Amino acid sequence: MIGFEDYSRGCELVPGQMPKFHYIAAAEVDRITDVPDGLFSKEVQEAEYAVFSLRGPLSNISGLFRYIYDEWLPASEYRLDPQMMADFEYYREPVNDRNDARVDIYIPIVPK
């Protein structure tokens, strides 16, 4: 499963504040024709990603996002890819125990 955060509509990255985003709960499919009726598709383009892993309580995910956008990204040699203006959480397995989640966060980046 995937949690897709779309920052493309009115996003402003302000240090110390979580950016506004539109959240899309998603599932990966092999082909667009595999999308069930009543749902829609969104193709995610290839990009270079910084990947951060959360192992532990799912409640820690907001803290990890704060670290990424408030500390890591400003101090790094990268910025959010303006062609993407999104990031996503990739859940490789179901979260059966909210205190033992395994989630990877993908941030599309380009050099500053």
C-alpha positions, -999 to 999 in steps of 0.1 A, spaced: 0 0 0 10 36 -6 2 68 11 8 96 -15 12 132 -4 6 157 -32 21 191 -25 14 205 -60 -16 227 -51 -6 257 -31 23 241 -12 48 263 6 76 247 25 80 267 57 106 256 82 89 244 114 56 238 97 42 207 81 35 215 44 -1 214 33 -9 184 11 -36 163 -4 -34 126 8 -42 98 -15 -44 62 -2 -32 41 -30 -22 6 -42 4 -2 -68 -9 -18 -100 10 -33 -129 -12 -16 -156 -36 13 -155 -62 -10 -169 -60 -29 -135 -76 0 -116 -111 -11 -102 -142 8 -113 -149 39 -91 -112 46 -84 -87 66 -103 -50 62 -113 -20 84 -108 12 76 -125 44 84 -105 73 94 -127 108 81 -123 129 103 -101 158 103 -77 146 96 -42 160 100 -7 145 71 12 139 71 50 127 41 69 104 40 100 106 9 121 85 11 152 53 30 163 34 44 134 27 75 156 63 84 150 57 91 112 49 128 117 82 132 136 101 116 108 84 139 82 93 169 104 130 157 105 130 152 67 116 186 58 129 208 87 164 193 92 176 169 66 164 186 34 176 222 43 210 208 54 214 185 25 226 192 -10 191 186 -23 157 202 -26 123 187 -33 120 179 -70 97 207 -84 86 184 -112 71 160 -86 60 182 -56 50 150 -38 63 122 -16 50 89 -6 49 63 21 55 27 9 40 0 32 57 -32 21 35 -53 44 2 -47 63 5 -28 96 -10 -54 119 6 -38 150 6 1 150 36 -2 175 57 -22 151 52 -5 117 76 -8 87 73 21 64 96 36 38 92 73 29 103 84 -5 112 120 -11 119 130 -47 150 152 -48 172 172 -72 204 190 -65 201 226 -51 
